[in-house]
Amino acid sequence: MRGDSLLAPLAPPTQLTATFLAASGVRKERVLFWQAIAIMVWIVVISSLATGLVGILG
């Protein structure tokens, strides 16, 4: 479940992953919780990469 949520943006869209998980019987609360965690992690990763790239390129 954790891996599905964290890696979902790399393959199918997050909305599809959440729908598939909910349809497979995972409780909605768990799906929403891990989707929120995944969104926060991706925000930090992309922001860090963008900040580093701006720092390198000036």
C-alpha positions in Angstrom: 0.0 0.0 0.0 2.7 2.5 0.9 4.7 1.7 -2.2 1.7 2.0 -4.4 0.9 5.5 -3.1 4.5 6.7 -3.2 5.3 5.4 -6.6 1.9 6.1 -8.2 3.0 9.4 -9.8 5.6 7.6 -11.9 3.1 5.3 -13.7 -0.6 5.8 -13.6 -2.1 9.0 -12.2 -2.6 9.2 -8.4 -6.4 9.3 -8.8 -6.4 6.0 -10.7 -4.1 4.4 -8.1 -6.4 5.6 -5.3 -9.5 4.2 -7.1 -7.8 0.8 -7.7 -6.8 0.5 -4.1 -10.2 1.5 -2.8 -11.8 -1.0 -5.2 -9.5 -3.8 -4.1 -10.8 -3.5 -0.6 -8.4 -1.2 1.2 -10.1 1.1 3.6 -10.7 4.6 2.3 -9.0 6.1 5.4 -5.8 4.3 4.6 -5.9 5.2 1.0 -6.4 8.9 1.8 -3.7 8.8 4.5 -1.0 7.3 2.2 -2.0 9.5 -0.7 -1.5 12.6 1.5 1.9 11.3 2.7 2.9 10.6 -1.0 1.9 14.1 -2.1 3.9 15.6 0.7 7.0 13.5 -0.1 6.8 14.3 -3.8 6.4 18.0 -3.0 9.6 17.9 -1.0 11.5 15.9 -3.6 10.5 18.1 -6.6 11.0 21.3 -4.6 14.5 20.2 -3.5 15.4 19.3 -7.1 14.1 22.6 -8.4 16.0 24.6 -5.7 19.2 22.7 -6.4 18.8 23.2 -10.1 18.2 27.0 -9.7 21.3 27.1 -7.4 23.5 25.4 -9.9 22.2 27.4 -12.9 22.2 30.6 -11.0 
